[in-house]
Amino acid sequence: MIETHEQWLDRKIAQNDGELVIFDGFDHCIIGITENPEFDVKFVYDFDKVIAGLMSNGMSRDEAVDYFGFNFNIGDSTPTFISLAPPL
């Protein structure tokens, strides 16, 4: 049986004692998890999907980027956000 995105999220959260940060309404933007043993384990979000989600609520791109800058930075617990490169 293939694991769904939701099942994968639940498993990763359970494996990390529920300490992974998830931003409400942006589960679909999670594309992975950091697995480096020398650093805290964190979810990895697709930055462009987060911005698109904010824009779907009526924000311009500039407003969404500003909102992101003020509301998605929570210090050491902040997840990783990446912009994906175009395929080779």
N, CA, C and O atoms as a CHARMM CRD file, in Angstrom:
* protein
*
  352
    1    1 MET  N      0.84200  -1.18800   0.00000 PROA 1      0.00000
    2    1 MET  CA     0.00000   0.00000   0.00000 PROA 1      0.00000
    3    1 MET  C      0.88300   1.24600   0.00000 PROA 1      0.00000
    4    1 MET  O      1.85000   1.33000   0.75800 PROA 1      0.00000
    5    2 ILE  N      0.55100   2.19100  -0.83800 PROA 2      0.00000
    6    2 ILE  CA     1.31200   3.42600  -0.93300 PROA 2      0.00000
    7    2 ILE  C      0.83500   4.39000   0.15300 PROA 2      0.00000
    8    2 ILE  O     -0.36400   4.57000   0.36500 PROA 2      0.00000
    9    3 GLU  N      1.78600   4.99200   0.82000 PROA 3      0.00000
   10    3 GLU  CA     1.48800   5.94100   1.88900 PROA 3      0.00000
   11    3 GLU  C      1.02300   7.27400   1.29500 PROA 3      0.00000
   12    3 GLU  O      1.63900   7.78700   0.36100 PROA 3      0.00000
   13    4 THR  N     -0.06400   7.83200   1.83900 PROA 4      0.00000
   14    4 THR  CA    -0.53500   9.13400   1.38200 PROA 4      0.00000
   15    4 THR  C      0.30300  10.23100   2.02200 PROA 4      0.00000
   16    4 THR  O      1.05700   9.98500   2.96400 PROA 4      0.00000
   17    5 HSD  N      0.16300  11.44600   1.49800 PROA 5      0.00000
   18    5 HSD  CA     0.87700  12.60600   2.05500 PROA 5      0.00000
   19    5 HSD  C      0.49600  12.78700   3.52100 PROA 5      0.00000
   20    5 HSD  O      1.36300  13.02500   4.36200 PROA 5      0.00000
   21    6 GLU  N     -0.79000  12.67700   3.83100 PROA 6      0.00000
   22    6 GLU  CA    -1.26300  12.84400   5.20900 PROA 6      0.00000
   23    6 GLU  C     -0.69300  11.75800   6.13100 PROA 6      0.00000
   24    6 GLU  O     -0.28700  12.05300   7.25500 PROA 6      0.00000
   25    7 GLN  N     -0.66200  10.52300   5.66600 PROA 7      0.00000
   26    7 GLN  CA    -0.08700   9.43300   6.46900 PROA 7      0.00000
   27    7 GLN  C      1.40400   9.66500   6.70600 PROA 7      0.00000
   28    7 GLN  O      1.90800   9.42600   7.80300 PROA 7      0.00000
   29    8 TRP  N      2.10300  10.13100   5.67600 PROA 8      0.00000
   30    8 TRP  CA     3.52700  10.42400   5.80200 PROA 8      0.00000
   31    8 TRP  C      3.75000  11.51700   6.84100 PROA 8      0.00000
   32    8 TRP  O      4.63300  11.39700   7.69000 PROA 8      0.00000
   33    9 LEU  N      2.94000  12.60100   6.77700 PROA 9      0.00000
   34    9 LEU  CA     3.05200  13.68200   7.75800 PROA 9      0.00000
   35    9 LEU  C      2.82800  13.15800   9.17200 PROA 9      0.00000
   36    9 LEU  O      3.60100  13.45700  10.08200 PROA 9      0.00000
   37   10 ASP  N      1.76500  12.37600   9.35100 PROA 10     0.00000
   38   10 ASP  CA     1.45300  11.82700  10.67800 PROA 10     0.00000
   39   10 ASP  C      2.59200  10.95700  11.20200 PROA 10     0.00000
   40   10 ASP  O      2.94000  11.01900  12.38100 PROA 10     0.00000
   41   11 ARG  N      3.17000  10.14300  10.31200 PROA 11     0.00000
   42   11 ARG  CA     4.28000   9.26900  10.72500 PROA 11     0.00000
   43   11 ARG  C      5.49600  10.08200  11.13800 PROA 11     0.00000
   44   11 ARG  O      6.11900   9.78900  12.15900 PROA 11     0.00000
   45   12 LYS  N      5.84400  11.10500  10.35300 PROA 12     0.00000
   46   12 LYS  CA     7.00400  11.93500  10.68000 PROA 12     0.00000
   47   12 LYS  C      6.78600  12.68900  11.99100 PROA 12     0.00000
   48   12 LYS  O      7.70900  12.81400  12.79600 PROA 12     0.00000
   49   13 ILE  N      5.58200  13.18700  12.20500 PROA 13     0.00000
   50   13 ILE  CA     5.27900  13.88200  13.45900 PROA 13     0.00000
   51   13 ILE  C      5.42200  12.93000  14.63300 PROA 13     0.00000
   52   13 ILE  O      6.01100  13.29100  15.65200 PROA 13     0.00000
   53   14 ALA  N      4.89200  11.71700  14.50600 PROA 14     0.00000
   54   14 ALA  CA     4.99200  10.72500  15.58400 PROA 14     0.00000
   55   14 ALA  C      6.44800  10.33900  15.85100 PROA 14     0.00000
   56   14 ALA  O      6.84500  10.17800  17.00500 PROA 14     0.00000
   57   15 GLN  N      7.23600  10.19100  14.79700 PROA 15     0.00000
   58   15 GLN  CA     8.64900   9.82800  14.95100 PROA 15     0.00000
   59   15 GLN  C      9.44900  10.91400  15.66100 PROA 15     0.00000
   60   15 GLN  O     10.50000  10.63900  16.24000 PROA 15     0.00000
   61   16 ASN  N      8.95600  12.13300  15.61700 PROA 16     0.00000
   62   16 ASN  CA     9.67700  13.26600  16.20100 PROA 16     0.00000
   63   16 ASN  C      8.93300  13.85300  17.39300 PROA 16     0.00000
   64   16 ASN  O      9.03100  15.04700  17.67600 PROA 16     0.00000
   65   17 ASP  N      8.18800  12.99500  18.08600 PROA 17     0.00000
   66   17 ASP  CA     7.49300  13.36100  19.32800 PROA 17     0.00000
   67   17 ASP  C      6.60500  14.59000  19.17100 PROA 17     0.00000
   68   17 ASP  O      6.44600  15.35800  20.12000 PROA 17     0.00000
   69   18 GLY  N      6.02800  14.78900  18.00000 PROA 18     0.00000
   70   18 GLY  CA     5.10700  15.88800  17.76700 PROA 18     0.00000
   71   18 GLY  C      5.73500  17.26800  17.78600 PROA 18     0.00000
   72   18 GLY  O      5.02700  18.26800  17.90800 PROA 18     0.00000
   73   19 GLU  N      7.06400  17.33900  17.66600 PROA 19     0.00000
   74   19 GLU  CA     7.74900  18.62200  17.79100 PROA 19     0.00000
   75   19 GLU  C      8.01000  19.33500  16.46900 PROA 19     0.00000
   76   19 GLU  O      8.63800  20.39400  16.45900 PROA 19     0.00000
   77   20 LEU  N      7.55000  18.78400  15.37100 PROA 20     0.00000
   78   20 LEU  CA     7.72600  19.43800  14.07700 PROA 20     0.00000
   79   20 LEU  C      6.67500  20.53500  13.91200 PROA 20     0.00000
   80   20 LEU  O      5.51000  20.33800  14.25700 PROA 20     0.00000
   81   21 VAL  N      7.08400  21.68000  13.39000 PROA 21     0.00000
   82   21 VAL  CA     6.17800  22.80600  13.20600 PROA 21     0.00000
   83   21 VAL  C      5.41500  22.63500  11.89900 PROA 21     0.00000
   84   21 VAL  O      5.99900  22.38800  10.84400 PROA 21     0.00000
   85   22 ILE  N      4.08700  22.77600  11.99800 PROA 22     0.00000
   86   22 ILE  CA     3.22800  22.76300  10.81600 PROA 22     0.00000
   87   22 ILE  C      2.41400  24.04400  10.84300 PROA 22     0.00000
   88   22 ILE  O      1.80000  24.37300  11.85800 PROA 22     0.00000
   89   23 PHE  N      2.40800  24.76600   9.73300 PROA 23     0.00000
   90   23 PHE  CA     1.58700  25.96700   9.62100 PROA 23     0.00000
   91   23 PHE  C      0.19900  25.55800   9.13700 PROA 23     0.00000
   92   23 PHE  O      0.05900  24.95700   8.07200 PROA 23     0.00000
   93   24 ASP  N     -0.82700  25.88600   9.92300 PROA 24     0.00000
   94   24 ASP  CA    -2.20600  25.52300   9.59100 PROA 24     0.00000
   95   24 ASP  C     -2.58300  25.97700   8.18400 PROA 24     0.00000
   96   24 ASP  O     -2.32600  27.11600   7.79400 PROA 24     0.00000
   97   25 GLY  N     -3.19200  25.07200   7.43900 PROA 25     0.00000
   98   25 GLY  CA    -3.64700  25.38200   6.09600 PROA 25     0.00000
   99   25 GLY  C     -2.59000  25.26300   5.02100 PROA 25     0.00000
  100   25 GLY  O     -2.86200  25.52300   3.84900 PROA 25     0.00000
  101   26 PHE  N     -1.37500  24.86900   5.41100 PROA 26     0.00000
  102   26 PHE  CA    -0.28700  24.78800   4.43800 PROA 26     0.00000
  103   26 PHE  C      0.35200  23.39500   4.38300 PROA 26     0.00000
  104   26 PHE  O      1.48200  23.24700   3.91800 PROA 26     0.00000
  105   27 ASP  N     -0.37300  22.37600   4.85900 PROA 27     0.00000
  106   27 ASP  CA     0.14500  21.00400   4.80800 PROA 27     0.00000
  107   27 ASP  C      0.52600  20.60400   3.38400 PROA 27     0.00000
  108   27 ASP  O      1.51700  19.90500   3.17100 PROA 27     0.00000
  109   28 HSD  N     -0.26800  21.05200   2.41400 PROA 28     0.00000
  110   28 HSD  CA    -0.03000  20.68600   1.01400 PROA 28     0.00000
  111   28 HSD  C      1.26300  21.29300   0.46600 PROA 28     0.00000
  112   28 HSD  O      1.72000  20.91100  -0.61200 PROA 28     0.00000
  113   29 CYS  N      1.84800  22.23000   1.19800 PROA 29     0.00000
  114   29 CYS  CA     3.09500  22.87300   0.77100 PROA 29     0.00000
  115   29 CYS  C      4.33500  22.15700   1.29400 PROA 29     0.00000
  116   29 CYS  O      5.45600  22.49500   0.91400 PROA 29     0.00000
  117   30 ILE  N      4.13700  21.15900   2.17300 PROA 30     0.00000
  118   30 ILE  CA     5.27500  20.41200   2.71800 PROA 30     0.00000
  119   30 ILE  C      5.74200  19.41900   1.66000 PROA 30     0.00000
  120   30 ILE  O      4.96800  18.59400   1.17500 PROA 30     0.00000
  121   31 ILE  N      7.02200  19.51600   1.31300 PROA 31     0.00000
  122   31 ILE  CA     7.56200  18.65300   0.25600 PROA 31     0.00000
  123   31 ILE  C      8.63100  17.70100   0.77000 PROA 31     0.00000
  124   31 ILE  O      9.14100  16.87600   0.01200 PROA 31     0.00000
  125   32 GLY  N      8.97300  17.80500   2.04200 PROA 32     0.00000
  126   32 GLY  CA     9.99100  16.91300   2.58000 PROA 32     0.00000
  127   32 GLY  C     10.30000  17.23700   4.02200 PROA 32     0.00000
  128   32 GLY  O      9.57900  17.97500   4.69500 PROA 32     0.00000
  129   33 ILE  N     11.39300  16.66300   4.47000 PROA 33     0.00000
  130   33 ILE  CA    11.84100  16.84000   5.84900 PROA 33     0.00000
  131   33 ILE  C     13.36500  16.82800   5.85600 PROA 33     0.00000
  132   33 ILE  O     13.98800  16.09000   5.09200 PROA 33     0.00000
  133   34 THR  N     13.96200  17.64200   6.71800 PROA 34     0.00000
  134   34 THR  CA    15.41800  17.59400   6.84800 PROA 34     0.00000
  135   34 THR  C     15.77500  16.33500   7.62000 PROA 34     0.00000
  136   34 THR  O     15.07300  15.97300   8.56500 PROA 34     0.00000
  137   35 GLU  N     16.83200  15.67600   7.24400 PROA 35     0.00000
  138   35 GLU  CA    17.22900  14.42800   7.89000 PROA 35     0.00000
  139   35 GLU  C     18.66300  14.47400   8.39300 PROA 35     0.00000
  140   35 GLU  O     19.26200  13.42900   8.65100 PROA 35     0.00000
  141   36 ASN  N     19.21800  15.66700   8.53700 PROA 36     0.00000
  142   36 ASN  CA    20.59500  15.81900   8.98100 PROA 36     0.00000
  143   36 ASN  C     20.67200  15.58900  10.49000 PROA 36     0.00000
  144   36 ASN  O     20.05000  16.33600  11.24600 PROA 36     0.00000
  145   37 PRO  N     21.41400  14.58100  10.95400 PROA 37     0.00000
  146   37 PRO  CA    21.46300  14.28200  12.38900 PROA 37     0.00000
  147   37 PRO  C     22.13600  15.35700  13.23200 PROA 37     0.00000
  148   37 PRO  O     22.00300  15.35300  14.45600 PROA 37     0.00000
  149   38 GLU  N     22.85500  16.27500  12.60000 PROA 38     0.00000
  150   38 GLU  CA    23.53800  17.32500  13.35400 PROA 38     0.00000
  151   38 GLU  C     22.64100  18.53700  13.60800 PROA 38     0.00000
  152   38 GLU  O     23.02500  19.43600  14.35600 PROA 38     0.00000
  153   39 PHE  N     21.46000  18.57500  13.00000 PROA 39     0.00000
  154   39 PHE  CA    20.55900  19.71300  13.13500 PROA 39     0.00000
  155   39 PHE  C     19.18200  19.22500  13.54300 PROA 39     0.00000
  156   39 PHE  O     18.88500  18.03300  13.46800 PROA 39     0.00000
  157   40 ASP  N     18.33700  20.16000  13.97900 PROA 40     0.00000
  158   40 ASP  CA    16.95700  19.82200  14.29200 PROA 40     0.00000
  159   40 ASP  C     16.25400  19.32500  13.04000 PROA 40     0.00000
  160   40 ASP  O     16.48100  19.83200  11.94100 PROA 40     0.00000
  161   41 VAL  N     15.40100  18.33300  13.21900 PROA 41     0.00000
  162   41 VAL  CA    14.58100  17.84500  12.12100 PROA 41     0.00000
  163   41 VAL  C     13.46600  18.86200  11.89000 PROA 41     0.00000
  164   41 VAL  O     12.79800  19.28300  12.83400 PROA 41     0.00000
  165   42 LYS  N     13.27000  19.25500  10.63100 PROA 42     0.00000
  166   42 LYS  CA    12.25200  20.25100  10.28700 PROA 42     0.00000
  167   42 LYS  C     11.57400  19.86200   8.99000 PROA 42     0.00000
  168   42 LYS  O     12.17900  19.24800   8.11200 PROA 42     0.00000
  169   43 PHE  N     10.29800  20.23200   8.88300 PROA 43     0.00000
  170   43 PHE  CA     9.62200  20.07200   7.60700 PROA 43     0.00000
  171   43 PHE  C     10.20400  21.06100   6.60600 PROA 43     0.00000
  172   43 PHE  O     10.67100  22.13700   6.98100 PROA 43     0.00000
  173   44 VAL  N     10.17100  20.69000   5.33600 PROA 44     0.00000
  174   44 VAL  CA    10.61400  21.54800   4.24200 PROA 44     0.00000
  175   44 VAL  C      9.37900  21.92500   3.43800 PROA 44     0.00000
  176   44 VAL  O      8.64200  21.06500   2.95600 PROA 44     0.00000
  177   45 TYR  N      9.17300  23.22800   3.30700 PROA 45     0.00000
  178   45 TYR  CA     8.02600  23.76400   2.57700 PROA 45     0.00000
  179   45 TYR  C      8.46900  24.30800   1.22500 PROA 45     0.00000
  180   45 TYR  O      9.57800  24.82300   1.07700 PROA 45     0.00000
  181   46 ASP  N      7.57400  24.18300   0.23400 PROA 46     0.00000
  182   46 ASP  CA     7.76800  24.79100  -1.07300 PROA 46     0.00000
  183   46 ASP  C      7.34500  26.25500  -0.94500 PROA 46     0.00000
  184   46 ASP  O      6.15600  26.55000  -0.82900 PROA 46     0.00000
  185   47 PHE  N      8.30800  27.16400  -0.96500 PROA 47     0.00000
  186   47 PHE  CA     8.05900  28.59200  -0.78800 PROA 47     0.00000
  187   47 PHE  C      7.01100  29.10500  -1.77100 PROA 47     0.00000
  188   47 PHE  O      6.10300  29.84100  -1.38400 PROA 47     0.00000
  189   48 ASP  N      7.13300  28.71900  -3.04300 PROA 48     0.00000
  190   48 ASP  CA     6.21700  29.23300  -4.06400 PROA 48     0.00000
  191   48 ASP  C      4.78500  28.77000  -3.82300 PROA 48     0.00000
  192   48 ASP  O      3.84300  29.51200  -4.10400 PROA 48     0.00000
  193   49 LYS  N      4.60700  27.54600  -3.30500 PROA 49     0.00000
  194   49 LYS  CA     3.26100  27.07500  -2.96700 PROA 49     0.00000
  195   49 LYS  C      2.68800  27.86100  -1.78400 PROA 49     0.00000
  196   49 LYS  O      1.49500  28.16000  -1.75800 PROA 49     0.00000
  197   50 VAL  N      3.52700  28.19000  -0.81600 PROA 50     0.00000
  198   50 VAL  CA     3.07000  28.99800   0.32100 PROA 50     0.00000
  199   50 VAL  C      2.60000  30.35700  -0.17200 PROA 50     0.00000
  200   50 VAL  O      1.52200  30.81900   0.20400 PROA 50     0.00000
  201   51 ILE  N      3.40400  31.00000  -1.01200 PROA 51     0.00000
  202   51 ILE  CA     3.04600  32.31300  -1.54500 PROA 51     0.00000
  203   51 ILE  C      1.76500  32.21900  -2.37300 PROA 51     0.00000
  204   51 ILE  O      0.89900  33.08800  -2.26700 PROA 51     0.00000
  205   52 ALA  N      1.63600  31.18200  -3.19000 PROA 52     0.00000
  206   52 ALA  CA     0.42000  30.99000  -3.98800 PROA 52     0.00000
  207   52 ALA  C     -0.79500  30.81000  -3.07900 PROA 52     0.00000
  208   52 ALA  O     -1.87600  31.31700  -3.37900 PROA 52     0.00000
  209   53 GLY  N     -0.62200  30.09000  -1.96900 PROA 53     0.00000
  210   53 GLY  CA    -1.71600  29.91600  -1.01900 PROA 53     0.00000
  211   53 GLY  C     -2.14700  31.23000  -0.40500 PROA 53     0.00000
  212   53 GLY  O     -3.34100  31.48200  -0.24500 PROA 53     0.00000
  213   54 LEU  N     -1.19600  32.06000  -0.06400 PROA 54     0.00000
  214   54 LEU  CA    -1.51900  33.38300   0.48300 PROA 54     0.00000
  215   54 LEU  C     -2.21000  34.24500  -0.56600 PROA 54     0.00000
  216   54 LEU  O     -3.15300  34.97200  -0.25500 PROA 54     0.00000
  217   55 MET  N     -1.74500  34.16500  -1.79300 PROA 55     0.00000
  218   55 MET  CA    -2.34100  34.94900  -2.86800 PROA 55     0.00000
  219   55 MET  C     -3.77100  34.48900  -3.16800 PROA 55     0.00000
  220   55 MET  O     -4.60200  35.28900  -3.59700 PROA 55     0.00000
  221   56 SER  N     -4.05700  33.20800  -2.94500 PROA 56     0.00000
  222   56 SER  CA    -5.41300  32.70900  -3.18400 PROA 56     0.00000
  223   56 SER  C     -6.41300  33.30400  -2.19500 PROA 56     0.00000
  224   56 SER  O     -7.62500  33.20600  -2.39300 PROA 56     0.00000
  225   57 ASN  N     -5.90200  33.91700  -1.13600 PROA 57     0.00000
  226   57 ASN  CA    -6.75900  34.59500  -0.16200 PROA 57     0.00000
  227   57 ASN  C     -6.88100  36.08100  -0.46400 PROA 57     0.00000
  228   57 ASN  O     -7.33700  36.84800   0.38500 PROA 57     0.00000
  229   58 GLY  N     -6.47600  36.50300  -1.67500 PROA 58     0.00000
  230   58 GLY  CA    -6.68200  37.87300  -2.11000 PROA 58     0.00000
  231   58 GLY  C     -5.48400  38.79400  -1.98900 PROA 58     0.00000
  232   58 GLY  O     -5.59500  39.98400  -2.28700 PROA 58     0.00000
  233   59 MET  N     -4.34400  38.28000  -1.56200 PROA 59     0.00000
  234   59 MET  CA    -3.14500  39.12100  -1.45200 PROA 59     0.00000
  235   59 MET  C     -2.44700  39.21900  -2.80500 PROA 59     0.00000
  236   59 MET  O     -2.50100  38.29000  -3.61000 PROA 59     0.00000
  237   60 SER  N     -1.79200  40.35500  -3.04800 PROA 60     0.00000
  238   60 SER  CA    -0.90800  40.45500  -4.20200 PROA 60     0.00000
  239   60 SER  C      0.36200  39.66000  -3.86900 PROA 60     0.00000
  240   60 SER  O      0.55900  39.26500  -2.72000 PROA 60     0.00000
  241   61 ARG  N      1.21200  39.42800  -4.85600 PROA 61     0.00000
  242   61 ARG  CA     2.46100  38.71000  -4.58500 PROA 61     0.00000
  243   61 ARG  C      3.31700  39.46500  -3.56400 PROA 61     0.00000
  244   61 ARG  O      3.87200  38.85700  -2.65000 PROA 61     0.00000
  245   62 ASP  N      3.42300  40.78800  -3.71800 PROA 62     0.00000
  246   62 ASP  CA     4.21100  41.58800  -2.77000 PROA 62     0.00000
  247   62 ASP  C      3.63800  41.50000  -1.35700 PROA 62     0.00000
  248   62 ASP  O      4.38600  41.36600  -0.38900 PROA 62     0.00000
  249   63 GLU  N      2.31400  41.57700  -1.24100 PROA 63     0.00000
  250   63 GLU  CA     1.68100  41.45700   0.07900 PROA 63     0.00000
  251   63 GLU  C      1.92900  40.08400   0.67700 PROA 63     0.00000
  252   63 GLU  O      2.19700  39.96400   1.87200 PROA 63     0.00000
  253   64 ALA  N      1.84200  39.04300  -0.15100 PROA 64     0.00000
  254   64 ALA  CA     2.05500  37.67700   0.32600 PROA 64     0.00000
  255   64 ALA  C      3.49100  37.48300   0.81300 PROA 64     0.00000
  256   64 ALA  O      3.71900  36.85100   1.84500 PROA 64     0.00000
  257   65 VAL  N      4.45200  38.02300   0.07700 PROA 65     0.00000
  258   65 VAL  CA     5.85700  37.90400   0.47700 PROA 65     0.00000
  259   65 VAL  C      6.09300  38.67300   1.77600 PROA 65     0.00000
  260   65 VAL  O      6.80700  38.18800   2.65400 PROA 65     0.00000
  261   66 ASP  N      5.50900  39.85400   1.91100 PROA 66     0.00000
  262   66 ASP  CA     5.63000  40.61200   3.16100 PROA 66     0.00000
  263   66 ASP  C      5.00000  39.85800   4.32300 PROA 66     0.00000
  264   66 ASP  O      5.58900  39.75500   5.40000 PROA 66     0.00000
  265   67 TYR  N      3.80100  39.33300   4.10000 PROA 67     0.00000
  266   67 TYR  CA     3.10400  38.56800   5.14400 PROA 67     0.00000
  267   67 TYR  C      3.93800  37.36700   5.56600 PROA 67     0.00000
  268   67 TYR  O      4.08200  37.07700   6.75400 PROA 67     0.00000
  269   68 PHE  N      4.48300  36.67700   4.57400 PROA 68     0.00000
  270   68 PHE  CA     5.34300  35.52500   4.84400 PROA 68     0.00000
  271   68 PHE  C      6.51300  35.93400   5.73600 PROA 68     0.00000
  272   68 PHE  O      6.81000  35.26300   6.72400 PROA 68     0.00000
  273   69 GLY  N      7.17100  37.02800   5.38700 PROA 69     0.00000
  274   69 GLY  CA     8.33900  37.48300   6.13900 PROA 69     0.00000
  275   69 GLY  C      8.04000  37.78400   7.59300 PROA 69     0.00000
  276   69 GLY  O      8.88500  37.56800   8.46200 PROA 69     0.00000
  277   70 PHE  N      6.84800  38.28100   7.86200 PROA 70     0.00000
  278   70 PHE  CA     6.48500  38.64400   9.23600 PROA 70     0.00000
  279   70 PHE  C      5.86600  37.49700  10.02600 PROA 70     0.00000
  280   70 PHE  O      5.98400  37.46600  11.25100 PROA 70     0.00000
  281   71 ASN  N      5.21200  36.55700   9.35400 PROA 71     0.00000
  282   71 ASN  CA     4.40900  35.57000  10.06000 PROA 71     0.00000
  283   71 ASN  C      4.93000  34.13300  10.01000 PROA 71     0.00000
  284   71 ASN  O      4.44100  33.28100  10.75300 PROA 71     0.00000
  285   72 PHE  N      5.88900  33.85300   9.17100 PROA 72     0.00000
  286   72 PHE  CA     6.37700  32.48200   9.06300 PROA 72     0.00000
  287   72 PHE  C      7.76400  32.31400   9.67500 PROA 72     0.00000
  288   72 PHE  O      8.34500  31.23300   9.58500 PROA 72     0.00000
  289   73 ASN  N      8.29900  33.34900  10.28900 PROA 73     0.00000
  290   73 ASN  CA     9.59300  33.25900  10.96200 PROA 73     0.00000
  291   73 ASN  C      9.32900  33.15800  12.45600 PROA 73     0.00000
  292   73 ASN  O      8.91800  34.12700  13.09300 PROA 73     0.00000
  293   74 ILE  N      9.57100  31.96900  13.00800 PROA 74     0.00000
  294   74 ILE  CA     9.29500  31.75300  14.43200 PROA 74     0.00000
  295   74 ILE  C     10.56600  31.36700  15.18900 PROA 74     0.00000
  296   74 ILE  O     10.52300  30.60800  16.15700 PROA 74     0.00000
  297   75 GLY  N     11.67900  31.89600  14.73600 PROA 75     0.00000
  298   75 GLY  CA    12.93500  31.64500  15.43600 PROA 75     0.00000
  299   75 GLY  C     13.54800  30.30300  15.08900 PROA 75     0.00000
  300   75 GLY  O     13.45800  29.84700  13.94900 PROA 75     0.00000
  301   76 ASP  N     14.16900  29.67300  16.06900 PROA 76     0.00000
  302   76 ASP  CA    14.89100  28.41800  15.84000 PROA 76     0.00000
  303   76 ASP  C     13.99900  27.29000  15.34300 PROA 76     0.00000
  304   76 ASP  O     14.48200  26.34800  14.71300 PROA 76     0.00000
  305   77 SER  N     12.70300  27.37800  15.62100 PROA 77     0.00000
  306   77 SER  CA    11.77800  26.32100  15.20200 PROA 77     0.00000
  307   77 SER  C     11.25600  26.50300  13.78700 PROA 77     0.00000
  308   77 SER  O     10.50600  25.66000  13.29600 PROA 77     0.00000
  309   78 THR  N     11.63900  27.59000  13.12000 PROA 78     0.00000
  310   78 THR  CA    11.13100  27.86700  11.77600 PROA 78     0.00000
  311   78 THR  C     11.50100  26.72600  10.83300 PROA 78     0.00000
  312   78 THR  O     12.66700  26.34200  10.74600 PROA 78     0.00000
  313   79 PRO  N     10.50100  26.18200  10.12200 PROA 79     0.00000
  314   79 PRO  CA    10.81200  25.15600   9.12600 PROA 79     0.00000
  315   79 PRO  C     11.67600  25.72600   8.01000 PROA 79     0.00000
  316   79 PRO  O     11.91600  26.93200   7.95100 PROA 79     0.00000
  317   80 THR  N     12.13500  24.86000   7.13600 PROA 80     0.00000
  318   80 THR  CA    12.92400  25.26400   5.97800 PROA 80     0.00000
  319   80 THR  C     11.98100  25.55100   4.82100 PROA 80     0.00000
  320   80 THR  O     11.03200  24.80400   4.58200 PROA 80     0.00000
  321   81 PHE  N     12.24500  26.63200   4.10700 PROA 81     0.00000
  322   81 PHE  CA    11.46500  27.00300   2.91600 PROA 81     0.00000
  323   81 PHE  C     12.42500  27.05800   1.74700 PROA 81     0.00000
  324   81 PHE  O     13.48900  27.67100   1.83200 PROA 81     0.00000
  325   82 ILE  N     12.04100  26.40800   0.64300 PROA 82     0.00000
  326   82 ILE  CA    12.88800  26.41600  -0.54200 PROA 82     0.00000
  327   82 ILE  C     12.08400  26.78600  -1.77800 PROA 82     0.00000
  328   82 ILE  O     10.87300  26.57300  -1.84100 PROA 82     0.00000
  329   83 SER  N     12.77300  27.33500  -2.74500 PROA 83     0.00000
  330   83 SER  CA    12.20500  27.55100  -4.07500 PROA 83     0.00000
  331   83 SER  C     12.81700  26.47500  -4.96700 PROA 83     0.00000
  332   83 SER  O     14.03700  26.32200  -5.03100 PROA 83     0.00000
  333   84 LEU  N     11.97000  25.75200  -5.63700 PROA 84     0.00000
  334   84 LEU  CA    12.44400  24.64900  -6.47500 PROA 84     0.00000
  335   84 LEU  C     13.03300  25.18000  -7.77800 PROA 84     0.00000
  336   84 LEU  O     12.48400  26.09600  -8.39100 PROA 84     0.00000
  337   85 ALA  N     14.13100  24.60900  -8.18500 PROA 85     0.00000
  338   85 ALA  CA    14.74600  24.94200  -9.47200 PROA 85     0.00000
  339   85 ALA  C     13.95500  24.25400 -10.58400 PROA 85     0.00000
  340   85 ALA  O     13.35900  23.20000 -10.35900 PROA 85     0.00000
  341   86 PRO  N     13.94600  24.83500 -11.76400 PROA 86     0.00000
  342   86 PRO  CA    13.29800  24.14800 -12.89600 PROA 86     0.00000
  343   86 PRO  C     13.98300  22.81000 -13.15500 PROA 86     0.00000
  344   86 PRO  O     15.17800  22.66200 -12.90100 PROA 86     0.00000
  345   87 PRO  N     13.23200  21.84300 -13.65600 PROA 87     0.00000
  346   87 PRO  CA    13.84100  20.53500 -13.96100 PROA 87     0.00000
  347   87 PRO  C     14.96100  20.66700 -14.98400 PROA 87     0.00000
  348   87 PRO  O     14.93200  21.55000 -15.84100 PROA 87     0.00000
  349   88 LEU  N     15.93800  19.79100 -14.88700 PROA 88     0.00000
  350   88 LEU  CA    17.04900  19.78800 -15.84900 PROA 88     0.00000
  351   88 LEU  C     16.60000  19.29100 -17.19800 PROA 88     0.00000
  352   88 LEU  O     17.40300  19.22100 -18.12900 PROA 88     0.00000
